[in-house]
Amino acid sequence: MEKRAGIQNFEKFKYINTINSLAGGDITKWAQILNMPYERILTKLLLNKTEAEYQKRYAELIEK
């Protein structure tokens, strides 16, 4: 479904997608994100992934 919706169009932005997401879409926070320690960013990305997986599974269970 994501491919049909055009998710591939975001590929041209490379890592900016991640920075923008971590900044909550606020361009004024990009520099702040870029100055954070790598470990903190990685931990946050892993947390986001875990939350998304949980939400997806939970929604699937509710639909049954």
Backbone as CSV, one residue per row, in Angstrom:
resi,resn,N_x,N_y,N_z,CA_x,CA_y,CA_z,C_x,C_y,C_z
1,MET,0.827,-1.191,0.000,0.000,0.000,0.000,0.871,1.254,0.000
2,GLU,1.976,1.222,0.751,2.855,2.385,0.796,3.451,2.684,-0.580
3,LYS,3.825,1.631,-1.304,4.371,1.839,-2.646,3.324,2.466,-3.554
4,ARG,2.113,1.974,-3.468,1.045,2.526,-4.295,0.757,3.981,-3.940
5,ALA,0.992,4.336,-2.685,0.758,5.712,-2.241,1.908,6.641,-2.615
6,GLY,3.064,6.065,-3.009,4.183,6.885,-3.460,5.308,7.090,-2.472
7,ILE,5.476,6.159,-1.528,6.529,6.318,-0.525,7.915,6.472,-1.145
8,GLN,8.122,5.897,-2.327,9.418,5.990,-2.996,9.797,7.435,-3.333
9,ASN,8.841,8.323,-3.368,9.130,9.734,-3.655,9.974,10.391,-2.562
10,PHE,10.004,9.794,-1.385,10.791,10.336,-0.288,12.259,9.942,-0.357
11,GLU,12.609,8.974,-1.211,13.979,8.482,-1.309,14.966,9.579,-1.687
12,LYS,14.548,10.544,-2.447,15.449,11.609,-2.889,15.932,12.495,-1.741
13,PHE,15.243,12.448,-0.609,15.616,13.270,0.541,16.596,12.571,1.485
14,LYS,16.833,11.293,1.272,17.785,10.483,2.042,17.631,10.688,3.548
15,TYR,18.710,11.037,4.248,18.688,11.116,5.713,17.836,12.274,6.241
16,ILE,17.507,13.240,5.388,16.692,14.371,5.829,15.321,13.895,6.308
17,ASN,14.816,12.808,5.727,13.543,12.239,6.198,13.608,11.911,7.682
18,THR,14.719,11.299,8.092,14.885,10.906,9.484,15.029,12.128,10.381
19,ILE,15.841,13.074,9.955,16.031,14.296,10.753,14.709,15.035,10.907
20,ASN,13.980,15.157,9.823,12.693,15.847,9.863,11.718,15.134,10.793
21,SER,11.705,13.830,10.738,10.819,13.055,11.610,11.187,13.249,13.079
22,LEU,12.480,13.155,13.378,12.929,13.332,14.758,12.661,14.749,15.265
23,ALA,12.655,15.716,14.366,12.393,17.105,14.737,10.900,17.421,14.766
24,GLY,10.084,16.407,14.540,8.642,16.620,14.557,8.170,17.516,13.423
25,GLY,8.941,17.527,12.319,8.570,18.337,11.170,8.937,19.808,11.306
26,ASP,9.634,20.162,12.377,10.004,21.555,12.645,11.429,21.808,12.152
27,ILE,11.567,22.511,11.037,12.887,22.762,10.445,13.813,23.521,11.393
28,THR,13.261,24.297,12.297,14.101,25.052,13.233,14.786,24.153,14.251
29,LYS,14.378,22.885,14.326,14.988,21.936,15.269,15.999,21.010,14.606
30,TRP,16.193,21.122,13.289,17.103,20.225,12.580,18.514,20.296,13.133
31,ALA,19.033,21.493,13.362,20.406,21.646,13.876,20.537,20.994,15.243
32,GLN,19.515,21.129,16.054,19.511,20.512,17.382,19.613,18.993,17.267
33,ILE,18.889,18.412,16.344,18.931,16.965,16.118,20.320,16.558,15.629
34,LEU,20.864,17.308,14.689,22.174,16.981,14.127,23.296,17.059,15.157
35,ASN,23.111,17.850,16.203,24.128,17.999,17.242,24.002,16.993,18.377
36,MET,22.988,16.156,18.332,22.802,15.152,19.384,23.773,13.990,19.199
37,PRO,24.119,13.325,20.303,24.991,12.147,20.200,24.322,11.042,19.390
38,TYR,25.141,10.336,18.617,24.669,9.254,17.760,23.865,8.224,18.550
39,GLU,24.346,7.868,19.741,23.675,6.841,20.548,22.252,7.253,20.915
40,ARG,22.062,8.525,21.198,20.729,9.020,21.555,19.788,8.928,20.358
41,ILE,20.298,9.305,19.188,19.490,9.239,17.962,19.115,7.795,17.650
42,LEU,20.100,6.891,17.737,19.845,5.486,17.457,18.808,4.914,18.420
43,THR,18.925,5.236,19.688,17.965,4.754,20.680,16.561,5.259,20.361
44,LYS,16.453,6.517,19.994,15.142,7.087,19.658,14.554,6.428,18.419
45,LEU,15.391,6.178,17.406,14.898,5.512,16.202,14.419,4.094,16.507
46,LEU,15.148,3.387,17.357,14.724,2.038,17.753,13.427,2.074,18.549
47,LEU,13.291,3.074,19.403,12.044,3.239,20.156,10.882,3.516,19.212
48,ASN,11.095,4.405,18.244,10.037,4.707,17.264,9.622,3.457,16.505
49,LYS,10.606,2.651,16.092,10.312,1.426,15.349,9.509,0.453,16.210
50,THR,9.915,0.276,17.455,9.213,-0.627,18.360,7.779,-0.158,18.591
51,GLU,7.598,1.137,18.785,6.253,1.691,18.975,5.374,1.464,17.745
52,ALA,5.934,1.700,16.554,5.175,1.520,15.313,4.769,0.063,15.126
53,GLU,5.682,-0.858,15.415,5.367,-2.285,15.293,4.268,-2.683,16.271
54,TYR,4.362,-2.184,17.493,3.336,-2.472,18.492,1.978,-1.932,18.051
55,GLN,1.958,-0.667,17.614,0.699,-0.055,17.187,0.065,-0.825,16.032
56,LYS,0.890,-1.289,15.097,0.386,-2.055,13.960,-0.225,-3.375,14.431
57,ARG,0.501,-4.092,15.290,-0.020,-5.368,15.803,-1.290,-5.159,16.622
58,TYR,-1.303,-4.130,17.441,-2.464,-3.836,18.271,-3.683,-3.521,17.399
59,ALA,-3.485,-2.707,16.374,-4.590,-2.366,15.466,-5.109,-3.607,14.757
60,GLU,-4.195,-4.501,14.359,-4.615,-5.743,13.705,-5.430,-6.617,14.647
61,LEU,-5.058,-6.664,15.922,-5.797,-7.462,16.893,-7.183,-6.890,17.149
62,ILE,-7.264,-5.595,17.189,-8.556,-4.938,17.424,-9.515,-5.185,16.266
63,GLU,-8.975,-5.239,15.044,-9.798,-5.439,13.857,-10.394,-6.837,13.787
64,LYS,-9.796,-7.788,14.486,-10.289,-9.183,14.417,-11.539,-9.384,15.188
